Amino acid sequence: MSHRKALTLEEKVALIKDNQNGHGLSVRQLADNYKISKISAANIRRRSEEFLADYSSNSNKGIKRKLKDENRQKIDEIVFEWFAQQRAKQIPFSDPILQEKARQVAEQLGYTTETFKASNGWLEKFRSRHAISFRTINGESASVDDSAVEEWVQRLSTKLDGFNENDVFNADETGLFYRATPDRSLVLSKEECKGGKKSKERLTVFLCSYLTGTEKLKPVVIGSSQRPRCLKNITTSKLPVTWLSNRTAWMTCNLFTDWLILINSQMEKKNRKILLFIDNAPCYIINHDLSNFKIVFVPPNTTSKCQPLDQGVIHSFKCYYRQKLVKHIIAQCTLAQTADQISI
């Protein structure tokens, strides 16, 4: 029984080596091992010099098929080489950019807009040949100054001198679009996928934990209302978080100072002096004497690598919140007749 499977360039080279390195594997054995037809295995063996040359010239190891048209193969190679060079610089790309570049290359090679269009079909095949996927750009690590990070790491031990690991804290804030529902949906075949207006209601969550992670200070949640309807009959002081508010639901200098004074008072009662690492956000201005605090600012543009809470803690918090939200939506689905009736 023949198999339909396209091997990558790397897999083809592995098959060739299996045949050359004294293994003595027959075409049938190669076909069975790599789950391809005997004809495909024989063709790969016949074109072994071509594939080995491509591999040694650092061609894309994930490529599965080469174009038969030499001129179109040239377009493919030039566009892919250009794409790889730009991605090495962390430059983001969309499909239209890639298609326009292909048209420019084709024009330089003598093609017209009629003979080469860089259609969506061409784009799909190009991405499949080179294992190019479309992903969301996450984080800020591409803008980090690596030399500043190295210098910070070298100076870190001196900043920690005199402090027990249980007295070293890190605080950071994050935005939480707490009513945000999925912007994509699974749908049945031929079903229209429509949605309403997206919620942009936002809270700021301020987290603080110490080095070993076993002690966490009470999280601060900042909303736009001092007494939102959902907290109408609830005493905010009894919440598991500290509820604060301002018109924009952002952390401000006044709110941050109030929090520092509160924590300083708590540490003073415990006769405990702590070291707090924070980033250099504009609202983090120290305009009050703090007897039990030493504050150290993380260097600018390095927080994604130097800020401990940015190394997965905030991400984990949002994942747990999303799990709770998903369960809440499932529970609401039982009674809701439309998406608007699912209250979050």
Order of alpha helices (4+ residues) and beta strands (2+ residues): alpha-alpha-alpha-alpha-alpha-alpha-alpha-alpha-beta-beta-beta-beta-alpha-beta-beta-alpha-alpha
